[in-house]
Amino acid sequence: MKVVHLNTYEGNGGAGRACLRLNSALNAIGIESSVMVYFQFKESKLTGTFSKGPIQRVIAAANILGERYLSKAVVKALKTPFSLSWFGRSIVDHPEVQSADIIHLHWVNHGFLSPKFLAELDELEKPIVWTFHDSNAFTGGCHVRYSCEHYHKECGNCPLLKISGKNDLSHKTWLRKKKAYSELNCHIVAPSNWMAESVKLSSLMGFRAVTVIPNTIETDVFKPYVKSEAKKVLKINPDKFVLMSGFMPSKNDKHKGTSYLIDALNDLSTRPGIIKENIELVIFGNKENVEMPQFPFKTTFLGTISNDDHLAKCYSAADVFITPSLEDNLPNTVMESLSCATPVVAFTTGGIPDMVKHLQNGYLAEYESSEDLATGIEWLYHEENAADIQKEARRTILNYFSEPVIAEKHFDLYQSLLDLMPK
């Protein structure tokens, strides 16, 4: 069995990482699996690319930039990802695609596979699997939906667009996708139950077969280290209670929920029994040109961490990982933290409840309640059985998200689809 995975970028963003992790897991159980990307920022041995050579790279870069900047030009300043899906390229004649038994799509936006070129893949008469890492495949352009339900029927009157109406750009994109999908036979993989339910509600994809298979993680890399020793690595007093969170672009970034984290920490700092001097906040992934908000606790900014072994030690140094995200499919940071035996406090949203079990390996706060987010952190701050919660965090990942478990689930799906093909 030969599988080719298609993604716009190599390891860039959550979808890119999830794609590479699955590829590694499949190879580990003997499946011939490879990854082809639309654009490589630098030469790599991990993936092949459809944009080889200077001319193809220039064309790809032009498509990517065109897609990104034209999309930004028509969308309100809401910092919600939106794609017009105007640009793309044909890949049906590429040898890697031609020779594969299974074509597995991942995140294919930013000028890679527009609806027209997605439909072309059906001509190959091979099983096509498509993992939805966000909602764009079944909307008129947005990647994050929040409370909008237009995708249930026909997109239009889009709340994100500067010029919105019944026949706006979101509706026209929806129509192009509808036409393309009528020619495309594919099986959908939803990494979370939330995503699967969303797909079933959509007018574009609701009739498709959907299988829930989570993303996976390298449990031999993201593993627990002794907390006191990990804190020393970060030059933090081992007696400190360490809060950790990921990159926060700005207080106004709706998707990441930064404002809720700030409010929760301010609330926490005023609660009886909370000793501010005993708490330290650690943030990784922040960008140098971003103005960071003020926090009520001593704060350490780690910057971008590109070494996974070191990142695992950072997670292990934390007593709690906080993610205030308002909508997320199956965030890698939550899985990585749990794999390192660090409990997670998060809102009850998206696919996070598939990983975080309330009061077992973390805390699921009421959606958009900064007060309850603070309560979750406070619970872990005072919890006497913290070691048991940490063990349960690690056990959750080993039992349900480890590489062998997820690879076998994909193999079973691939085989079932091949068995349905005409002999």
Secondary structure, DSSP 8 states (H G I E B T S, - for coil): -EEEEEEEESS-HHHHHHHHHHHHHHHHTT-EEEEEEEE-SS--SS-EES--SHHHHHHHHHHHHHHHHHHHHHB-SS---B---------TT-HHHHH-SEEEE---TTTT--HHHHHHGGGG---EEEE-SSSGGGSSSBS--TT--GGGS---S-TTBSS-STTSHHHHHHHHHHHHHTT---EEEESSHHHHHHHHH-TTTTTS-EEE----B-TTTS----HHHHHHHTT--TTSEEEEE-----TT-TTTTHHHHHHHHHHHHTSTT--GGGEEEEEES--TTS-----SSEEEEEE----HHHHHHHHHH-SEEEE--SS-SS-HHHHHHHHTT--EEEES-TTHHHH--BTTTEEEE-TT-HHHHHHHHHHHHH-TTHHHHHHHHHHHHHHHTBHHHHHHHHHHHHHHHHHTS--
